[in-house]
Amino acid sequence: MEKIIVTGCNGQLGRAINKELAGKYELVNTDVFQQEGIIPLDITNVDQVLKLAREVKPVAIVNCAAYTAVDKQESDIDLSYKINAIGPRNLAIAATETGSKLVHVSTDYVFEGNGTRPYVEFDRPNPVSVYGKTKLAGEEFVKQFAKDFFILRTAWLYGDGKNFVKTMLALSENHDEVSVVNDQLGTPTSTYELAKAIAYLLPTENYGIFHGTCEGSTNWADFTEEIFRLAGKGTKVNHVSTEEYQAKNPQSAPRPAYSILENYMLKLTSDFMFADWHEAIERYIRELG
């Protein structure tokens, strides 16, 4: 059976990839921390990455590892560049040496977030946060050093792990009302849907940059209302502006006001379609029970 190295296997997407690809490939799971059945791997160390790739000789490397604490990175710039830029560079170098495909997951934050129509893959990135800048640098390294690669930009991701949906559900347990911003637009995307897209692309030679989000769009407040409706929660959602929210909850990194991605390349080059975000969150809430 062909082998695939999965980095960041304990994260939300890493777990979804394991479920989606189980039985189709032999998965070599890695993470930065030592755990039973998981190979410890520091993707910022090129020698470690090359050593593992040479031993495994994978058909592909799927990079689910990233530094995603957006606010912390504004003051932790070096670590952000190491994980989000140097890490993908090292994986790209290893993929090329071993003749492996590389799947790299990026983000809507590579755009400035002030658009008036959904961003497509041909739009020029212009990140304004450290997180966005380092993720774009990671994309550039992948393009520079990898021969056969898929870069998938996603947004508002939720799955098996810490995420916005679970945070809101936890708040609903002991709050009669919550305040959520209503002036940031994007598309909630489940790791289940993103993992399906990765599994679809992996056996192909349809290389390049793709946007990978669920269909449709919403804002955080309306998304929260849908979460509560599906989960049978009576918690009231107060719609507030970003300015109002940050006055009480200061955030050091700017959030994109308009973060809707159009899966244009997938639609131009394949017949793969993401589910609508309503369907995806309904499935997720149902599975949470």
Backbone as CSV, one residue per row, in Angstrom:
resi,resn,N_x,N_y,N_z,CA_x,CA_y,CA_z,C_x,C_y,C_z
1,MET,0.845,-1.202,0.000,0.000,0.000,0.000,0.881,1.252,0.000
2,GLU,0.525,2.238,-0.794,1.295,3.483,-0.859,1.235,4.214,0.484
3,LYS,2.352,4.857,0.807,2.448,5.539,2.100,2.273,7.047,1.937
4,ILE,1.643,7.657,2.941,1.497,9.108,2.995,1.944,9.586,4.369
5,ILE,2.805,10.593,4.392,3.191,11.234,5.649,2.173,12.336,5.934
6,VAL,1.610,12.308,7.144,0.676,13.353,7.581,1.339,14.128,8.713
7,THR,1.551,15.418,8.512,2.093,16.254,9.591,0.939,16.904,10.337
8,GLY,1.169,17.202,11.622,0.094,17.792,12.421,-1.109,16.885,12.526
9,CYS,-0.854,15.591,12.716,-1.942,14.596,12.656,-2.933,14.732,13.803
10,ASN,-2.532,15.420,14.883,-3.428,15.567,16.031,-4.346,16.774,15.921
11,GLY,-4.139,17.595,14.912,-4.999,18.757,14.725,-6.333,18.370,14.105
12,GLN,-7.222,19.354,13.989,-8.563,19.090,13.450,-8.505,18.455,12.062
13,LEU,-7.708,19.064,11.177,-7.641,18.545,9.818,-6.885,17.225,9.768
14,GLY,-5.821,17.107,10.559,-5.065,15.860,10.599,-5.940,14.674,10.969
15,ARG,-6.844,14.877,11.922,-7.750,13.814,12.332,-8.739,13.475,11.217
16,ALA,-9.229,14.512,10.530,-10.170,14.282,9.427,-9.491,13.557,8.266
17,ILE,-8.237,13.894,8.003,-7.463,13.228,6.948,-7.301,11.752,7.282
18,ASN,-7.038,11.457,8.551,-6.887,10.058,8.965,-8.161,9.269,8.717
19,LYS,-9.306,9.864,9.008,-10.579,9.173,8.779,-10.837,8.979,7.291
20,GLU,-10.557,10.019,6.507,-10.873,9.997,5.083,-9.962,9.048,4.305
21,LEU,-8.685,8.993,4.675,-7.718,8.219,3.891,-7.444,6.827,4.466
22,ALA,-8.040,6.520,5.611,-7.822,5.202,6.225,-8.237,4.096,5.263
23,GLY,-7.358,3.117,5.078,-7.639,1.987,4.198,-7.256,2.233,2.749
24,LYS,-7.094,3.506,2.374,-6.703,3.833,1.002,-5.181,3.965,0.874
25,TYR,-4.549,4.390,1.953,-3.095,4.540,2.001,-2.610,4.070,3.372
26,GLU,-1.319,3.774,3.447,-0.702,3.544,4.755,-0.271,4.903,5.282
27,LEU,-0.880,5.339,6.376,-0.629,6.680,6.892,0.494,6.663,7.920
28,VAL,1.487,7.497,7.683,2.589,7.680,8.628,2.320,8.990,9.351
29,ASN,1.761,8.888,10.550,1.326,10.068,11.287,2.464,10.686,12.081
30,THR,2.572,12.011,11.968,3.618,12.730,12.693,3.017,13.943,13.390
31,ASP,3.655,14.323,14.485,3.305,15.555,15.181,4.533,16.008,15.952
32,VAL,4.488,17.233,16.442,5.671,17.770,17.104,5.903,17.112,18.465
33,PHE,4.832,16.549,19.068,4.964,15.930,20.379,5.012,14.406,20.269
34,GLN,5.770,13.797,21.167,5.902,12.335,21.203,4.617,11.711,21.747
35,GLN,4.060,10.780,20.985,2.877,10.047,21.423,2.936,8.644,20.845
36,GLU,2.242,7.728,21.507,2.229,6.350,21.038,1.602,6.275,19.645
37,GLY,2.285,5.614,18.737,1.789,5.430,17.392,1.999,6.625,16.481
38,ILE,2.619,7.681,17.014,2.856,8.892,16.229,4.348,9.201,16.230
39,ILE,4.892,9.454,15.058,6.319,9.766,14.954,6.533,11.242,15.280
40,PRO,7.418,11.543,16.249,7.688,12.950,16.545,8.451,13.597,15.385
41,LEU,7.968,14.730,14.918,8.614,15.414,13.800,8.491,16.916,13.975
42,ASP,9.637,17.588,13.946,9.679,19.046,13.955,9.856,19.503,12.517
43,ILE,8.795,19.989,11.893,8.889,20.341,10.471,9.812,21.532,10.228
44,THR,10.178,22.255,11.287,11.095,23.394,11.106,12.548,22.945,11.017
45,ASN,12.786,21.637,11.232,14.132,21.073,11.166,14.268,20.292,9.857
46,VAL,14.983,20.852,8.899,15.057,20.252,7.567,15.708,18.870,7.591
47,ASP,16.669,18.667,8.482,17.340,17.369,8.563,16.378,16.279,9.037
48,GLN,15.555,16.606,10.044,14.546,15.641,10.518,13.564,15.282,9.411
49,VAL,13.128,16.302,8.697,12.143,16.098,7.631,12.718,15.224,6.526
50,LEU,13.938,15.533,6.099,14.575,14.764,5.035,14.821,13.317,5.462
51,LYS,15.258,13.126,6.700,15.533,11.775,7.211,14.268,10.921,7.164
52,LEU,13.155,11.466,7.635,11.911,10.699,7.647,11.436,10.417,6.221
53,ALA,11.477,11.419,5.360,11.001,11.231,3.977,11.828,10.176,3.250
54,ARG,13.141,10.166,3.487,14.008,9.170,2.840,13.693,7.766,3.340
55,GLU,13.354,7.651,4.631,13.028,6.340,5.203,11.677,5.829,4.704
56,VAL,10.691,6.719,4.665,9.314,6.320,4.335,9.095,6.183,2.837
57,LYS,9.736,7.080,2.068,9.514,7.147,0.605,8.008,7.246,0.291
58,PRO,7.357,8.294,0.762,5.903,8.397,0.603,5.509,8.773,-0.819
59,VAL,4.281,8.426,-1.177,3.737,8.893,-2.449,3.323,10.350,-2.315
60,ALA,3.022,10.755,-1.059,2.625,12.139,-0.819,2.896,12.532,0.625
61,ILE,3.043,13.831,0.830,3.115,14.422,2.168,1.932,15.375,2.284
62,VAL,1.135,15.202,3.333,-0.008,16.090,3.567,0.303,16.943,4.790
63,ASN,0.483,18.230,4.577,0.898,19.118,5.660,-0.305,19.768,6.336
64,CYS,-0.652,19.242,7.494,-1.735,19.818,8.301,-1.183,20.605,9.490
65,ALA,0.136,20.747,9.566,0.756,21.458,10.685,0.782,22.952,10.396
66,ALA,0.447,23.749,11.408,0.476,25.205,11.252,0.415,25.862,12.619
67,TYR,0.884,27.088,12.686,0.729,27.936,13.869,-0.477,28.811,13.574
68,THR,-1.582,28.583,14.294,-2.845,29.254,13.950,-3.342,30.223,15.020
69,ALA,-2.582,30.413,16.097,-2.978,31.380,17.131,-2.716,32.783,16.577
70,VAL,-3.730,33.337,15.950,-3.568,34.552,15.141,-3.031,35.722,15.949
71,ASP,-3.578,35.966,17.141,-3.151,37.124,17.928,-1.745,36.956,18.488
72,LYS,-1.420,35.753,18.965,-0.084,35.512,19.537,1.028,35.804,18.536
73,GLN,0.750,35.537,17.262,1.798,35.662,16.245,2.218,37.098,15.979
74,GLU,1.375,38.049,16.365,1.744,39.453,16.177,2.982,39.813,16.994
75,SER,3.220,39.089,18.089,4.410,39.338,18.913,5.354,38.136,18.935
76,ASP,5.027,37.112,18.170,5.823,35.885,18.124,6.201,35.601,16.671
77,ILE,6.784,36.607,16.044,6.980,36.583,14.589,7.937,35.481,14.154
78,ASP,9.025,35.302,14.872,10.030,34.306,14.471,9.444,32.897,14.445
79,LEU,8.699,32.538,15.501,8.107,31.198,15.552,7.063,31.032,14.449
80,SER,6.334,32.102,14.176,5.331,32.065,13.113,5.985,31.758,11.765
81,TYR,7.086,32.450,11.458,7.777,32.187,10.191,8.386,30.789,10.162
82,LYS,8.899,30.333,11.315,9.498,28.996,11.346,8.469,27.915,11.017
83,ILE,7.291,27.988,11.661,6.294,26.934,11.469,5.541,27.090,10.151
84,ASN,5.101,28.319,9.857,4.214,28.533,8.708,4.937,28.748,7.384
85,ALA,6.229,29.064,7.435,6.978,29.296,6.191,8.124,28.302,6.022
86,ILE,9.009,28.228,7.017,10.160,27.322,6.918,9.703,25.865,6.922
87,GLY,8.692,25.549,7.725,8.166,24.177,7.759,7.721,23.694,6.386
88,PRO,6.831,24.419,5.709,6.435,24.027,4.353,7.607,23.985,3.376
89,ARG,8.568,24.908,3.541,9.760,24.863,2.678,10.483,23.530,2.839
90,ASN,10.683,23.104,4.092,11.390,21.851,4.346,10.638,20.650,3.772
91,LEU,9.323,20.659,3.921,8.509,19.571,3.382,8.557,19.558,1.856
92,ALA,8.607,20.739,1.254,8.690,20.838,-0.209,10.017,20.291,-0.714
93,ILE,11.086,20.621,-0.013,12.412,20.106,-0.384,12.421,18.576,-0.301
94,ALA,11.850,18.046,0.788,11.809,16.591,0.982,10.929,15.922,-0.067
95,ALA,9.808,16.553,-0.399,8.894,15.973,-1.396,9.577,15.873,-2.751
96,THR,10.306,16.906,-3.117,10.998,16.892,-4.411,12.087,15.821,-4.438
97,GLU,12.844,15.716,-3.333,13.933,14.734,-3.300,13.401,13.301,-3.408
98,THR,12.241,13.036,-2.797,11.713,11.670,-2.770,10.659,11.424,-3.855
99,GLY,10.429,12.409,-4.714,9.450,12.251,-5.790,8.021,12.169,-5.281
100,SER,7.756,12.846,-4.160,6.426,12.788,-3.536,5.599,14.011,-3.917
101,LYS,4.295,13.832,-3.921,3.396,14.977,-4.043,3.321,15.673,-2.681
102,LEU,3.051,16.972,-2.700,2.895,17.716,-1.450,1.537,18.401,-1.433
103,VAL,0.781,18.148,-0.358,-0.469,18.874,-0.115,-0.205,19.849,1.020
104,HIS,-0.415,21.128,0.746,-0.178,22.152,1.761,-1.448,22.957,1.967
105,VAL,-1.837,23.149,3.226,-3.076,23.860,3.542,-2.769,25.292,3.942
106,SER,-3.396,26.233,3.255,-3.198,27.647,3.528,-4.526,28.280,3.962
107,THR,-4.633,29.598,3.842,-5.702,30.307,4.528,-6.215,31.514,3.756
108,ASP,-7.442,31.918,4.086,-8.023,33.153,3.548,-7.255,34.390,4.003
109,TYR,-6.474,34.276,5.082,-5.744,35.424,5.613,-4.634,35.911,4.678
110,VAL,-4.360,35.189,3.578,-3.374,35.697,2.621,-3.931,36.896,1.855
111,PHE,-5.236,37.139,1.948,-5.851,38.322,1.347,-6.083,39.380,2.426
112,GLU,-6.182,40.637,2.000,-6.340,41.728,2.961,-7.716,41.729,3.618
113,GLY,-8.708,41.129,2.947,-10.015,40.992,3.570,-10.914,42.197,3.457
114,ASN,-10.724,43.005,2.416,-11.615,44.158,2.223,-12.288,44.106,0.848
115,GLY,-12.444,42.888,0.316,-13.011,42.718,-1.017,-14.506,42.977,-1.063
116,THR,-15.036,42.976,-2.264,-16.475,43.164,-2.465,-17.083,42.001,-3.239
117,ARG,-16.238,41.028,-3.619,-16.699,39.807,-4.288,-15.788,38.677,-3.835
118,PRO,-16.248,37.434,-3.961,-15.422,36.313,-3.502,-14.037,36.298,-4.163
119,TYR,-13.018,36.046,-3.352,-11.649,35.957,-3.867,-11.471,34.668,-4.663
120,VAL,-10.854,34.771,-5.829,-10.495,33.588,-6.616,-8.985,33.417,-6.585
121,GLU,-8.539,32.284,-7.087,-7.118,31.947,-7.025,-6.247,32.906,-7.835
122,PHE,-6.830,33.649,-8.761,-6.062,34.563,-9.605,-5.948,35.957,-8.999
123,ASP,-6.599,36.188,-7.867,-6.473,37.479,-7.193,-5.136,37.564,-6.471
124,ARG,-4.582,38.764,-6.425,-3.264,38.961,-5.814,-3.379,38.971,-4.286
125,PRO,-2.647,38.104,-3.594,-2.664,38.123,-2.128,-2.082,39.435,-1.582
126,ASN,-2.567,39.835,-0.429,-2.045,41.035,0.231,-2.345,40.936,1.729
127,PRO,-1.610,40.064,2.439,-1.910,39.829,3.855,-1.564,41.044,4.724
128,VAL,-2.334,41.223,5.803,-2.100,42.358,6.700,-1.715,41.912,8.111
129,SER,-1.854,40.624,8.423,-1.469,40.105,9.739,-0.206,39.259,9.609
130,VAL,0.480,39.040,10.726,1.666,38.173,10.728,1.273,36.768,10.277
131,TYR,0.136,36.288,10.758,-0.339,34.957,10.355,-0.491,34.890,8.832
132,GLY,-1.154,35.865,8.257,-1.348,35.878,6.808,-0.043,35.985,6.043
133,LYS,0.859,36.814,6.534,2.156,37.002,5.852,2.989,35.727,5.886
134,THR,2.978,35.042,7.032,3.796,33.823,7.132,3.180,32.674,6.339
135,LYS,1.848,32.622,6.295,1.202,31.574,5.490,1.444,31.817,4.001
136,LEU,1.468,33.075,3.572,1.771,33.368,2.175,3.222,33.007,1.864
137,ALA,4.114,33.282,2.808,5.517,32.901,2.614,5.638,31.384,2.473
138,GLY,4.840,30.640,3.228,4.830,29.185,3.098,4.375,28.752,1.717
139,GLU,3.346,29.403,1.199,2.883,29.112,-0.169,4.007,29.346,-1.180
140,GLU,4.694,30.467,-1.026,5.754,30.814,-1.974,6.883,29.790,-1.941
141,PHE,7.233,29.320,-0.737,8.273,28.295,-0.624,7.835,26.982,-1.285
142,VAL,6.558,26.625,-1.098,6.050,25.401,-1.729,6.169,25.525,-3.250
143,LYS,5.760,26.658,-3.790,5.849,26.870,-5.240,7.296,26.851,-5.714
144,GLN,8.202,27.330,-4.877,9.612,27.417,-5.256,10.321,26.063,-5.203
145,PHE,10.008,25.260,-4.176,10.807,24.052,-3.926,10.102,22.734,-4.258
146,ALA,8.773,22.732,-4.327,8.068,21.479,-4.630,7.814,21.384,-6.125
147,LYS,7.867,20.171,-6.625,7.616,19.954,-8.052,6.132,19.683,-8.292
148,ASP,5.563,18.760,-7.541,4.156,18.379,-7.698,3.413,18.740,-6.416
149,PHE,2.619,19.802,-6.451,1.999,20.266,-5.213,0.555,20.701,-5.425
150,PHE,-0.203,20.588,-4.328,-1.556,21.147,-4.222,-1.551,22.082,-3.021
151,ILE,-1.861,23.333,-3.235,-2.051,24.280,-2.138,-3.547,24.539,-2.027
152,LEU,-4.114,24.270,-0.856,-5.544,24.510,-0.649,-5.735,25.599,0.401
153,ARG,-6.302,26.710,-0.019,-6.633,27.780,0.929,-8.038,27.547,1.469
154,THR,-8.158,27.540,2.785,-9.466,27.315,3.392,-9.755,28.414,4.398
155,ALA,-10.914,28.329,5.076,-11.309,29.394,5.990,-12.333,28.885,6.999
156,TRP,-12.366,29.524,8.151,-13.383,29.282,9.183,-13.541,27.787,9.445
157,LEU,-12.427,27.112,9.672,-12.407,25.649,9.733,-12.860,25.130,11.101
158,TYR,-13.644,24.071,11.092,-14.057,23.418,12.321,-14.090,21.906,12.108
159,GLY,-13.801,21.159,13.184,-13.780,19.702,13.097,-13.598,19.097,14.466
160,ASP,-12.808,18.032,14.544,-12.562,17.320,15.799,-11.422,18.008,16.522
161,GLY,-11.776,18.951,17.398,-10.765,19.706,18.121,-11.335,21.035,18.567
162,LYS,-10.460,21.912,19.034,-10.883,23.236,19.506,-11.281,24.096,18.307
163,ASN,-12.483,24.673,18.339,-12.918,25.511,17.226,-14.058,26.423,17.663
164,PHE,-14.460,27.317,16.776,-15.489,28.314,17.071,-16.813,27.661,17.455
165,VAL,-17.200,26.612,16.737,-18.487,25.964,16.993,-18.543,25.437,18.425
166,LYS,-17.505,24.731,18.841,-17.481,24.162,20.194,-17.396,25.257,21.255
167,THR,-16.695,26.344,20.935,-16.623,27.474,21.871,-18.000,28.065,22.102
168,MET,-18.747,28.274,21.020,-20.093,28.830,21.144,-21.026,27.883,21.902
169,LEU,-20.937,26.595,21.615,-21.783,25.621,22.314,-21.448,25.578,23.799
170,ALA,-20.164,25.699,24.125,-19.760,25.716,25.538,-20.300,26.968,26.230
171,LEU,-20.246,28.115,25.554,-20.773,29.357,26.135,-22.277,29.267,26.364
172,SER,-22.959,28.572,25.464,-24.420,28.466,25.574,-24.855,27.689,26.815
173,GLU,-23.941,26.890,27.367,-24.279,26.087,28.540,-24.496,26.951,29.784
174,ASN,-23.802,28.100,29.863,-23.935,28.926,31.079,-24.119,30.411,30.788
175,HIS,-24.564,30.722,29.544,-24.872,32.117,29.200,-26.252,32.185,28.543
176,ASP,-27.037,33.157,28.964,-28.341,33.366,28.335,-28.211,34.091,27.004
177,GLU,-27.098,34.835,26.842,-26.859,35.546,25.594,-25.363,35.697,25.349
178,VAL,-25.000,35.802,24.081,-23.596,36.004,23.695,-23.551,37.114,22.647
179,SER,-22.451,37.841,22.607,-22.264,38.896,21.611,-21.276,38.413,20.557
180,VAL,-21.690,38.484,19.289,-20.878,37.966,18.187,-20.887,38.988,17.043
181,VAL,-19.747,39.145,16.381,-19.651,40.159,15.325,-20.485,39.757,14.099
182,ASN,-21.064,40.757,13.477,-21.911,40.501,12.304,-21.404,41.208,11.052
183,ASP,-20.195,41.788,11.126,-19.673,42.516,9.966,-18.403,41.882,9.392
184,GLN,-18.178,40.607,9.729,-17.090,39.841,9.109,-17.736,38.694,8.323
185,LEU,-17.502,38.682,7.020,-18.152,37.707,6.142,-17.180,36.615,5.707
186,GLY,-17.660,35.376,5.691,-16.828,34.265,5.257,-17.657,33.007,5.083
187,THR,-16.974,31.886,4.974,-17.667,30.614,4.775,-17.184,29.570,5.773
188,PRO,-18.020,29.185,6.731,-17.651,28.102,7.643,-17.396,26.824,6.834
189,THR,-16.296,26.148,7.166,-15.897,24.968,6.392,-15.541,23.823,7.332
190,SER,-16.113,22.664,7.097,-15.832,21.512,7.949,-14.588,20.777,7.458
191,THR,-13.846,20.239,8.404,-12.662,19.456,8.038,-13.059,18.215,7.241
192,TYR,-14.268,17.721,7.475,-14.776,16.572,6.709,-14.812,16.906,5.218
193,GLU,-15.326,18.083,4.872,-15.405,18.499,3.474,-14.015,18.770,2.892
194,LEU,-13.140,19.409,3.672,-11.795,19.707,3.177,-10.995,18.422,2.972
195,ALA,-11.125,17.473,3.883,-10.428,16.188,3.744,-10.902,15.442,2.502
196,LYS,-12.200,15.533,2.194,-12.727,14.906,0.976,-12.093,15.529,-0.266
197,ALA,-11.934,16.847,-0.264,-11.316,17.527,-1.403,-9.865,17.101,-1.581
198,ILE,-9.148,16.970,-0.474,-7.751,16.531,-0.532,-7.669,15.099,-1.066
199,ALA,-8.552,14.239,-0.580,-8.570,12.852,-1.058,-8.891,12.786,-2.548
200,TYR,-9.724,13.691,-3.010,-10.092,13.739,-4.428,-8.889,14.157,-5.282
201,LEU,-8.146,15.152,-4.826,-7.029,15.680,-5.617,-5.796,14.773,-5.585
202,LEU,-5.577,14.098,-4.467,-4.333,13.348,-4.261,-3.922,12.430,-5.421
203,PRO,-4.810,11.595,-5.941,-4.384,10.682,-7.005,-4.237,11.346,-8.369
204,THR,-4.597,12.631,-8.466,-4.562,13.320,-9.762,-3.239,14.054,-9.965
205,GLU,-3.087,14.605,-11.154,-1.957,15.492,-11.446,-2.473,16.910,-11.692
206,ASN,-3.589,17.205,-11.062,-4.232,18.514,-11.201,-3.616,19.474,-10.185
207,TYR,-2.353,19.807,-10.404,-1.573,20.548,-9.417,-1.874,22.044,-9.453
208,GLY,-1.515,22.715,-8.354,-1.641,24.164,-8.319,-2.282,24.661,-7.035
209,ILE,-2.773,25.901,-7.098,-3.418,26.542,-5.950,-4.928,26.439,-6.104
210,PHE,-5.583,26.009,-5.036,-7.036,25.860,-5.028,-7.621,26.539,-3.795
211,HIS,-8.797,27.093,-3.935,-9.566,27.515,-2.770,-10.470,26.358,-2.381
212,GLY,-10.543,26.081,-1.088,-11.306,24.932,-0.606,-12.165,25.295,0.595
213,THR,-13.361,25.830,0.320,-14.304,26.144,1.393,-15.680,25.615,1.009
214,CYS,-16.530,25.484,1.994,-17.904,25.112,1.702,-18.567,26.197,0.855
215,GLU,-19.653,25.858,0.216,-20.359,26.817,-0.634,-21.204,27.769,0.221
216,GLY,-21.457,28.962,-0.330,-22.266,29.952,0.368,-21.431,30.798,1.306
217,SER,-22.079,31.711,2.007,-21.364,32.592,2.931,-22.298,33.081,4.020
218,THR,-21.720,33.604,5.096,-22.495,34.113,6.213,-21.606,35.039,7.043
219,ASN,-22.096,35.488,8.173,-21.258,36.228,9.127,-21.228,35.437,10.436
220,TRP,-20.335,35.829,11.354,-20.147,35.031,12.568,-21.414,34.983,13.431
221,ALA,-22.159,36.088,13.497,-23.362,36.115,14.333,-24.447,35.199,13.768
222,ASP,-24.685,35.287,12.457,-25.687,34.408,11.838,-25.260,32.942,11.926
223,PHE,-23.955,32.703,11.788,-23.438,31.337,11.918,-23.723,30.804,13.323
224,THR,-23.512,31.653,14.323,-23.770,31.247,15.708,-25.245,30.926,15.917
225,GLU,-26.123,31.742,15.342,-27.556,31.478,15.465,-27.932,30.131,14.854
226,GLU,-27.288,29.797,13.724,-27.563,28.505,13.085,-27.034,27.350,13.943
227,ILE,-25.889,27.540,14.562,-25.336,26.524,15.470,-26.310,26.263,16.616
228,PHE,-26.784,27.349,17.234,-27.699,27.204,18.372,-29.028,26.582,17.942
229,ARG,-29.520,26.961,16.757,-30.776,26.395,16.271,-30.651,24.890,16.081
230,LEU,-29.566,24.473,15.441,-29.365,23.051,15.165,-29.144,22.244,16.445
231,ALA,-28.511,22.895,17.438,-28.207,22.200,18.684,-29.335,22.327,19.705
232,GLY,-30.408,23.039,19.331,-31.537,23.197,20.241,-31.235,24.088,21.428
233,LYS,-30.401,25.089,21.243,-30.032,26.008,22.319,-30.881,27.275,22.238
234,GLY,-31.274,27.791,23.399,-32.092,29.000,23.422,-31.306,30.264,23.661
235,THR,-29.986,30.179,23.640,-29.131,31.339,23.907,-29.325,32.414,22.847
236,LYS,-29.489,33.644,23.299,-29.680,34.780,22.400,-28.336,35.241,21.840
237,VAL,-28.316,35.595,20.561,-27.102,36.104,19.925,-27.263,37.604,19.687
238,ASN,-26.440,38.387,20.359,-26.423,39.834,20.142,-25.481,40.149,18.989
239,HIS,-25.981,40.783,17.949,-25.160,41.161,16.799,-24.424,42.453,17.111
240,VAL,-23.079,42.421,17.038,-22.276,43.615,17.310,-21.266,43.817,16.182
241,SER,-20.769,45.034,16.062,-19.734,45.322,15.070,-18.378,44.871,15.601
242,THR,-17.414,44.717,14.700,-16.042,44.379,15.115,-15.506,45.431,16.070
243,GLU,-15.798,46.688,15.785,-15.334,47.789,16.636,-15.912,47.663,18.049
244,GLU,-17.192,47.357,18.144,-17.833,47.190,19.457,-17.241,45.998,20.205
245,TYR,-17.021,44.902,19.476,-16.477,43.703,20.107,-15.061,43.942,20.622
246,GLN,-14.232,44.598,19.813,-12.839,44.798,20.198,-12.677,45.829,21.311
247,ALA,-13.665,46.668,21.483,-13.612,47.624,22.600,-13.640,46.893,23.937
248,LYS,-14.325,45.741,23.950,-14.414,44.932,25.170,-13.456,43.745,25.164
249,ASN,-13.078,43.304,23.960,-12.192,42.129,23.822,-11.086,42.466,22.818
250,PRO,-10.078,43.239,23.257,-9.029,43.688,22.322,-8.318,42.518,21.642
251,GLN,-8.130,42.628,20.329,-7.407,41.622,19.547,-6.243,42.319,18.850
252,SER,-5.068,41.701,18.909,-3.889,42.364,18.348,-3.778,42.196,16.838
253,ALA,-4.362,41.123,16.287,-4.276,40.886,14.844,-5.565,41.351,14.158
254,PRO,-5.454,42.038,13.031,-6.661,42.447,12.308,-7.381,41.252,11.709
255,ARG,-8.714,41.265,11.785,-9.528,40.210,11.183,-10.053,40.678,9.829
256,PRO,-10.056,39.802,8.831,-10.587,40.201,7.523,-12.090,40.446,7.602
257,ALA,-12.528,41.591,7.090,-13.957,41.900,7.091,-14.685,41.093,6.024
258,TYR,-13.982,40.828,4.925,-14.582,40.069,3.820,-13.635,38.934,3.478
259,SER,-14.067,37.716,3.760,-13.165,36.565,3.690,-13.743,35.428,2.859
260,ILE,-14.629,35.760,1.933,-15.295,34.722,1.136,-14.379,34.280,-0.003
261,LEU,-14.122,32.988,-0.080,-13.305,32.423,-1.150,-14.201,31.691,-2.142
262,GLU,-13.903,31.834,-3.406,-14.610,31.093,-4.456,-13.727,29.938,-4.898
263,ASN,-14.256,28.727,-4.900,-13.496,27.540,-5.318,-13.410,27.488,-6.847
264,TYR,-12.860,28.523,-7.421,-12.902,28.716,-8.874,-12.102,27.655,-9.626
265,MET,-10.894,27.372,-9.142,-10.038,26.400,-9.835,-10.619,24.988,-9.782
266,LEU,-11.204,24.608,-8.657,-11.845,23.289,-8.582,-12.972,23.187,-9.590
267,LYS,-13.733,24.273,-9.723,-14.866,24.258,-10.652,-14.408,24.285,-12.106
268,LEU,-13.277,24.943,-12.367,-12.753,25.007,-13.737,-12.103,23.700,-14.172
269,THR,-11.499,22.988,-13.220,-10.636,21.856,-13.595,-11.134,20.497,-13.118
270,SER,-12.256,20.456,-12.390,-12.727,19.165,-11.869,-14.235,19.207,-11.702
271,ASP,-14.791,18.071,-11.279,-16.226,18.030,-10.988,-16.473,17.913,-9.489
272,PHE,-15.442,18.230,-8.682,-15.609,18.160,-7.226,-16.342,19.392,-6.724
273,MET,-17.330,19.170,-5.861,-18.078,20.271,-5.253,-18.120,20.106,-3.731
274,PHE,-17.802,21.181,-3.039,-17.991,21.207,-1.585,-19.481,21.299,-1.271
275,ALA,-19.872,20.789,-0.117,-21.246,20.948,0.352,-21.494,22.403,0.722
276,ASP,-22.764,22.809,0.714,-23.131,24.115,1.231,-22.827,24.159,2.723
277,TRP,-22.464,25.328,3.232,-22.068,25.413,4.643,-23.202,25.009,5.584
278,HIS,-24.463,25.248,5.185,-25.595,24.836,6.015,-25.623,23.311,6.183
279,GLU,-25.415,22.601,5.083,-25.405,21.133,5.141,-24.253,20.623,5.996
280,ALA,-23.094,21.264,5.838,-21.899,20.810,6.550,-22.038,20.988,8.058
281,ILE,-22.566,22.143,8.489,-22.688,22.358,9.938,-23.792,21.483,10.517
282,GLU,-24.839,21.215,9.734,-25.905,20.318,10.205,-25.349,18.919,10.449
283,ARG,-24.523,18.446,9.524,-23.892,17.131,9.694,-22.999,17.118,10.947
284,TYR,-22.246,18.179,11.126,-21.304,18.263,12.238,-22.039,18.254,13.595
285,ILE,-23.092,19.068,13.704,-23.865,19.126,14.947,-24.526,17.787,15.229
286,ARG,-25.008,17.142,14.185,-25.636,15.826,14.340,-24.624,14.815,14.865
287,GLU,-23.407,14.865,14.353,-22.371,13.919,14.806,-21.918,14.216,16.229
288,LEU,-21.961,15.498,16.611,-21.612,15.846,17.987,-22.648,15.312,18.962
289,GLY,-23.874,15.099,18.450,-24.930,14.556,19.292,-25.563,15.622,20.181
